[in-house]
Amino acid sequence: MLRELVRWTELLETWIPTDVTPTSFCEEQLLQQARLLLAGTWPPRGS
């Protein structure tokens, strides 16, 4: 779960206007991963 959160954060941070994936998609994936993280057990596992 943490890896996916980091992955989408990195994609959004390195996004350039010529990328095929729109920022809105990256943002939604990032929010979805954050929601899953917050809804899970604490502390989260690194997987």
C-alpha positions in Angstrom: 0.0 0.0 0.0 2.8 2.4 0.8 4.6 1.6 -2.4 1.5 2.5 -4.4 1.2 5.8 -2.6 4.8 6.6 -3.3 4.5 5.5 -6.9 1.6 7.8 -7.6 3.2 10.7 -5.7 6.3 10.3 -7.9 4.3 10.1 -11.1 2.5 13.3 -10.2 5.6 15.1 -9.1 7.4 14.3 -12.4 4.4 14.9 -14.7 5.1 16.9 -17.8 2.5 18.3 -20.2 3.3 15.7 -22.9 2.5 12.7 -20.6 -0.3 10.5 -21.8 -1.8 10.1 -18.3 -3.6 13.2 -17.2 -2.8 14.7 -13.8 -6.4 14.3 -12.7 -6.0 10.5 -13.0 -2.8 10.5 -11.0 -4.4 12.7 -8.3 -7.4 10.4 -8.0 -5.2 7.4 -7.7 -3.1 9.2 -5.0 -6.3 10.1 -3.1 -7.6 6.5 -3.3 -4.3 5.2 -1.9 -4.3 7.7 0.9 -7.9 6.8 1.8 -6.9 3.1 1.9 -3.9 3.9 4.1 -6.0 5.9 6.5 -8.7 3.3 6.7 -6.2 0.5 7.5 -4.4 -0.6 10.6 -1.7 1.5 12.1 1.2 1.5 11.7 0.9 0.5 8.0 2.9 -2.3 6.6 5.5 -1.5 3.8 3.9 -3.7 1.2 
